[in-house]
C-alpha cells in the first residue's frame, strides 16, 4: 500500500495516516510511505508547530512521547524515516512492554535521529549569518544556509518569533523563506542556485532576489 504525504516534513499527515492504518490493522510490511518536496508558496504558522495534532483519534492512539519524538524524526533526511516511525508505532501499540526496552534497535535509531535533528536546529540558529541587501528599494537581510536535515522551516519560524531583522530572506537547498515583519512565507527552493554561492557580490545577490516572483 502506497501512502503519499504532502511534503518531506508532513508530520501531521503522517500522524493522521498512521492513525487510520492502525485502525484498519494494516501491518508495517504492507505500507510504503512517500513524500515529495512541496512546490507551492505557503504561509507558515509563527508558532512553528507544523506538527501539531488536531485529530482526537490520533491523540488517543499515538503515545504522546512518540508524537514528540516523531516531530523531530520527520525532519531527518533518512529516506526510511516514515517506515521506521510506523513500524515502531505499530510495535508500541501491539507490544506495550516495548516502551521499557531501552536497547531496542528501532527505538534507539529513532532517538539518535531525533538528537541529530536537535543538534542541526541549534547549529543553524547559531551559525546563520544575515547580510544587509537592498531588494526592490527595501532594506532586506539575506542569508544562505545548507542544513544537514529538513530544519529550515523550523528555524525560520523561530527567527520570525524573535527580535531579528524586520525583513529577511533565507535560502536553503530545501526551501526559500521570507519574513516581511508580519507574514512568514515558505516557497520552493531556488533551482538552480548560483554557482559558486560564496564570493558573490551584494549586487549579484540582490539581483537574484529581485528576480524571485514570490518576494
C-alpha positions, -999 to +999 in steps of 0.1 A: +000+000+000+015+033-011+008+062+013+017+096-001+024+126+022+022+163+011+059+171+016+090+156+033+082+171+067+044+164+067+043+151+103+007+159+108-002+140+077+019+111+089+001+110+122-033+111+106-024+084+081-008+062+108-039+065+129-060+054+100-037+025+092-036+014+128-074+015+130-075-008+099-048-030+114-025-026+084+009-040+093+041-021+086+052-046+059+023-036+037+029+001+038+052+022+017+055+059+025+064+086+000+067+124+002+076+149-025+091+183-019+064+209-017+061+231-048+038+258-035+042+291-017+026+288+018+022+310+048+039+293+077+025+293+113+045+316+135+044+292+165+065+268+145+043+238+154+037+225+119+034+190+136+005+199+159-021+172+160-057+182+157-071+147+153-085+134+186-082+098+174-045+103+168-041+117+203-059+087+217-040+061+198-005+075+194+016+079+226+024+115+234+061+106+239+061+091+204+044+122+189+071+145+204+099+123+190+083+119+156+080+157+152+119+157+152+125+124+133+103+135+104+128+164+098+157+139+094+169+132+058+169+094+062+146+082+034+133+054+055+122+076+084+084+072+079+087+034+075+108+033+107+083+055+125+053+035+115+070+002+123+080+014+158+045+029+164+029-005+154+051-023+178+045+002+206+007-003+202+008-041+199+038-047+222+032-023+252+062-037+271+085-023+243+084+012+258+106-001+286+131-017+263+158+010+260+180-013+239+155-019+211+173-012+178+144+007+162+138+029+192+175+036+196+177+046+160+147+069+164+163+086+194+195+090+176+177+106+146+158+130+169+190+141+186+207+147+153+179+169+142+180+188+176+217+194+170+211+206+135+185+231+146+208+245+172+237+246+148+216+265+122+204+290+148+239+298+159+257+298+126+232+316+104+246+350+093+225+376+076+239+403+053+222+436+045+209+440+010+187+464-009+159+444-027+134+464-047+142+495-027+136+478+006+164+471+032+164+433+034+186+409+055+197+379+034+212+346+044+221+313+027+224+281+047+227+244+039+213+224+069+220+187+073+183+179+077+149+194+069+151+221+096+148+253+075+111+260+083+115+252+120+144+277+122+125+302+100+095+302+124+119+307+153+135+336+136+101+352+129+092+350+166+125+366+177+140+401+176+159+397+144+157+418+112+124+434+103+125+420+068+146+390+058+151+363+031+166+329+039+176+305+011+184+268+016+186+238-007+151+227+005+130+259+008+132+296+003+117+317+031+107+353+035+096+373+066+082+408+059+076+417+095+041+402+096+039+370+075+063+342+071+062+327+036+078+294+025+084+288-012+102+261-033+140+262-032+157+282-059+169+259-087+195+261-099+213+281-073+241+303-084+275+286-086+296+294-067+275+305-038+303+321-019+322+351-031+293+367-049+288+405-046+259+421-027+247+434-061+246+399-076+227+385-046+202+415-047+196+410-084+189+373-079+164+380-050+148+408-070+140+382-098+121+359-074+083+364-081+072+354-046+093+381-028 
